[in-house]
């Protein structure tokens, strides 16, 4: 069944619901394989199965997601991961306003997968294939990796695995697991290591921007980094930093609780205890907390590089009013932070 001219998780959602229901009603099929386009993001597709219509109908009534499979090209993934290209540069956008970069899509597709099929393995050397495996494990230590030539894959490895769990897939990519203190030893066999950089001091926006502008040079060995940060020039904001390959993105995700009136704090005692557990005077819950994942990481050198981006003693003494005047080359955020804290 082919569905075209739309997105499977929005304009084609009703069509998908109807087709899956029709096929299920026939009672002739054990499994249904949904193949989306190569530029699709997996999370919205998976969430489509939890979507309930106004009539109370859901795909979960007749089917469940068993396995999320991502296919990567062994011959091109390493170059694509280091690329600064937009999807538009390859003529592969979902809409005219689609401004996603290729590497960000690759990361999303690999991090969300239960199984990663590495195709065209016959076109690369053993060393290159090891690098591909290491990259996949750096992004998703739990993923099963299957090497394939001419697309030959045992169906038992991709059907009926029971591996998919929407809550786990959406909440715990490798970087999030590291923040929670969960380390996956299987990734160690691929030479993958990681650590969490933490500091209660704010970053100088100009120095951090310079560091992240050339991450392959300033953060050697790092394949992926993501976490939360605070810029001295934007002391009310929780920033989320996400880097892969040569590309980096920093965006706001809420306010620090320290920048919010206590009247807006959650009433739940457990949540308040979690806030207070990270509280350090004089800046409250403001904190740099960034996971770095890669190979042959020099933890001391990487930590020192990030430490140099923090405010020094003289800059710190200027206080928050002075920090707001620091040169800040990052793109602007909204003038007024949202009411909720991160």
N, C-alpha and C positions, 0 to 999 in steps of 0.2 A: 504494500500500500504506500503510495507516494503522496506526501503532502508538501506543497511548495507555496512560495510567495507569502512568507510570514515567519513568525517566531514560534517555536514549539511551546514556549511557556507563556505566551500572551495571545497573539492573534490566532494561533493554531490550537490553543488549548482546548476549545470546544470540539474542534475536529478530532483531536487526539482522544478525547473522552469518548466520543461517539464510536470511533474506529476500534478502540480497545474493548469497549463494551460489546460491539458487534462480533468481534473475533472471539471474545470469551464466551459469548452466547452460543456460538457454533459448537463448542465443546470438542474441537478437533485438535487443539494446540496445547502443548505442555509449556512452551516458552514463547515469548515474544521478544524479538530483538529490535530495539529502537536505535537507529543510526542517525545521529544529528549531524549537522554540518561541522566542519573542522574548526569553525570560529565560535561555536556555541560554548557557553559557560555551563558547567555541569550542575552547579547548585540550583539555579532556577528550574532546570529540567527535573531534577529530583523532587523539588518542592511542588511541582505540578501534581505529583501523585497525592500530596496532602491537601491540595486545593479542593475546597468544597463549593459547589455552585449554589446559587440562590434557591435552587430546588432541593438542596441537600445531597446532591450526588458528588461522588469522589471516585477517582481512579482506584483508590485503595479498596473500594468495595468489591472490585472484580480482579484486581491484580496487585502485585507488590514488586518493588524493585529488589532484585536478587543480587546483582553485581554491577558495579560501575566500572567500565573498562575504558582506558585511554590508550591509544596507539601512538607511538612516537617513532620517528624515522631516525634510525641509528646513524645514517649518513649525513644528516643535516642538523640534528638537535643541538649539538655543541655550538655550531656557528649561530643558530637561531637564538640560543640562550644568551649569546654575547652581542646580539644585534640591538641596535637602537631603533629599528624600524617600527613604524605604525602599521596596523593592519591595512590601512588605506594605501600604504606604499605598495602593497601587493594586490590591491584591488579586491580585498576580501573583507569588506565591512558589512555589518548587519543592517546599518542605516546610514544615511548621509552624515549624521552627527556622531557616528562611532569614532572615537578618538583613542581607542585602546592600543597599547603597544603589544607587539608580538610576544615578548618575553613574559609580560604579565598574564597573557592568556595561557601560555605554556605552564606557568607556575600553578594557576588555578586548576587546570585540567589534571595535572599530575598530583597535586596535593589532595584532590578530592577522590582520586581513583582507589578502588580496591585491587585492581589488576592493571598493570602496565605492560602492554605488548610492545616489545622492541622489534620493529620490522627492519628488513634489509640488512640483517646482521652479516650477511655474506659479503657486503660491500665495505666493511670496515675491518681494521686490524683488531687483534685481541686487546691491545693496549687501549685503542679507542673505545672498544666495547666496555672495557672495565671503567673508563671514564664516564660513559653513559650510565652504567649501573650505579656508579658512585653519585652522580648528579641526581638520579631518581631517588636514591635512598636518602640523600641530603634533604630532599623536599618532602619525602613521604616514606618514613622508615617502615611503615606497616604494609606497604603495597607489595603484592606478589609480582615478580618480574618474570615474564615469559619471552624468551628469544624466539624470533620467527624468521623463516626464509620463505619468500613467495606467499606470505600470509598463512602458512600452515600452522594451525593451533589446535590442540586437542580440545574438543568442545567441553569436556568435563572440567577444564581449567577455567572456563569463562561462563558456564551455565550451571545452575544448581549449586553454586558455592555457598550461598547463604551469608556472604560476607558483608553485604551492605547494611548500614545502620545510619539513618539520616542524622540523628542527633550527634552521634560520634563523628561522622564525616564533616558536619558543618561546624562543630565546636572545637575539634582538637587536631589541627594540622601540627606538624612536628614542632614549629616554633612555639605554639601554644602549650604543647606538652612540656617543653623545656621550661617555660615560665612557671608551670605548675609543679616543677620538680620531678617530672617523669622522664627518665632517660631510656632510650631504646638501645640495648646492647647489640642487636642484630646489625645495626648500621655501622658499628665499630669494625665489622669484618670487611667493610668496604673502605676503611680508612677515614670514615666520617666522624668528626668530633664537633662538639658544640660547647658553648658556655654562655652565661647570662651576664651582661655588663650592667652594673647597677651603680647609681650615684644619686645622692640627694641634692646635688648642686645643679644649677641651670646651665644649658648650653649657650655659648655666644653664637648667635645665628650666622654671622659671617664666617666664622672659623668652621662651624659644622658644615655649612654649604660648600666650602672649599674642600673639606675632607670627602664629602659624598659626591662631589662632581667627578672624581676619577677613582671610584672604589676599587678597581682592579689594581691600581697602583698604591693607594693608601690603605686598603684593607686586603692585603695579600692572602690568598687561600680561601677567602670567604666566598661561598657560593650563594648563600641566602642569609638575609638578616631582616628581622622584623620585631617590633615591640612598641613601647610607649615612651614618649619623651616630653620634656618641656623646654621651650625656648624662653630665654630671659626676656626677650622683647614681647612675648605673648604669655605672661605668667598665669593668666586665668585658664588657658586652654590645655587640654590633654591632646597631644599630637600622636598620631600613629605613623611610624616610619616603616616602609616596606621596600626592600631592595633585592634585586635579582639580576645577575649579570652586570651590565653597565648601567642599568636603570634604577632610579630611586624615586619614591613617591612619599610625600609627607602631607597628611591631611588631618583636619580636626575631627575628634570623635566625641567631644563633650567638654565639660568643665571639671577641674579638680574640685574635690569636696571642700578643700581649704578655701576655694574662691566662692563657695556657696553658703548662704545663711544656714545655720544649723536647723532652722525651721523646715528647710527643704531636704534634710537628711532623711533616709529611710527610717520608718518606725521599727522595722524588724531588728531585734536585739543582735542576732547573728551577723547581719549585714553591718550594723554599727561597729561591732567588735572587729570585723574584718578591716574596716576603715581605720580604726584606732590602732590596729596592729601594725599598720604601715606609717603611722603618724610620727613625724620627727620635727621638732621645733628647729627653726622658726618657720619652716615652709609647709608644714602639715603633710599631706599625702603626696605632694609633688615629688616625682621620682623619675630618674632615667632607668628604664628596664628594657633592655634590648637583647634579643637572642641572636648570636652569630653562629652560623653553621657552615662547615667547610672541611677542607683537608689540610693537614700539616699546619694547623693554626698556631701562631706564636702568640699565646694569650697575653703575655706580658707586653709585647710590642703593640698589639691591638688595643689593649687597655690604656696604654700610655698615649696612643694616638687619639683615642676618644677623650681621655683626661685633658689633653691639650685644648680641646674644644670647650671645656668648661670655663666659666668666669674665673678670672684670677682674683687675688685678694683685693686689689685696687678697684676692679670693676664691681666686685660684690658690694663694696662699701657704698656705692652710689644708690643702692636700694632699688625697689621695683620701679619707682618713678623715673629714675635714671636709666634703668634697663630698657624701658619702652622706647628710648631714643637711640638705641644701638642700631647700627646699620643692619638691615634685615633683607637679604636678597630673595627670600622664599616668596612664592606667590601669596597674595593676600587672602585672608580668610574673611568670613563675615564680620561686620563691625561689632555686632553684639553676640556673645557666645550664647548657645542654647541654654535653656533653664535647667535641664537635667545634667547631672554629673556622669562621668564615665565609670 
